[in-house]
Amino acid sequence: MTTSTPYITQQGPEDRFGREFLLCVTDPTNPGEVDQGKVSRAIGDASELVNSYLGKR
């Protein structure tokens, strides 16, 4: 059985782009809270893209 190593954590986007940016892009109608579901989907999409270049191992 192989395990997947995450390329990024939930905290990564906030560290990279800042909380204010995430507030604006994940939920512009409720700017007081980051939509973690959207962050998780973006992380998943990015991981799939990386895996498509690296190939499954």
C-alpha positions as CSV (number, residue, x, y, z in Angstrom):
1,M,0.0,0.0,0.0
2,T,1.3,3.4,-0.9
3,T,0.5,6.6,1.0
4,S,0.3,10.0,-0.5
5,T,2.5,12.7,0.8
6,P,0.7,16.1,0.9
7,Y,2.4,18.8,-1.1
8,I,0.6,21.5,1.0
9,T,-1.3,21.8,4.2
10,Q,-4.4,23.8,5.0
11,Q,-2.2,26.4,6.6
12,G,0.0,26.7,3.5
13,P,-2.2,29.1,1.4
14,E,-2.7,31.4,4.3
15,D,1.1,31.5,5.0
16,R,1.8,32.2,1.3
17,F,-1.0,34.6,0.4
18,G,-2.2,36.0,3.7
19,R,-5.6,35.7,5.5
20,E,-7.1,38.8,3.9
21,F,-6.6,37.4,0.4
22,L,-8.2,34.1,1.4
23,L,-11.1,35.9,3.0
24,C,-11.7,37.8,-0.3
25,V,-11.3,34.8,-2.7
26,T,-13.1,32.1,-0.7
27,D,-16.2,33.9,0.4
28,P,-16.6,37.5,-0.8
29,T,-20.1,37.7,0.6
30,N,-19.1,36.8,4.1
31,P,-15.6,38.2,4.5
32,G,-15.3,37.3,8.1
33,E,-14.5,33.6,7.6
34,V,-12.3,31.6,5.2
35,D,-14.2,28.9,3.4
36,Q,-12.0,25.9,4.3
37,G,-14.0,23.7,1.9
38,K,-12.8,25.8,-1.0
39,V,-9.3,25.8,0.3
40,S,-9.4,22.0,0.6
41,R,-10.7,21.7,-3.0
42,A,-7.9,24.0,-4.3
43,I,-5.3,21.9,-2.5
44,G,-6.8,18.8,-4.0
45,D,-6.8,20.2,-7.5
46,A,-3.2,21.4,-7.1
47,S,-2.1,18.0,-5.9
48,E,-3.8,16.3,-8.8
49,L,-2.0,18.6,-11.2
50,V,1.3,17.9,-9.6
51,N,0.6,14.1,-9.7
52,S,-0.3,14.3,-13.4
53,Y,3.2,15.6,-14.1
54,L,5.0,13.2,-11.8
55,G,3.0,10.1,-12.5
56,K,1.6,7.8,-10.0
57,R,4.3,6.0,-7.9
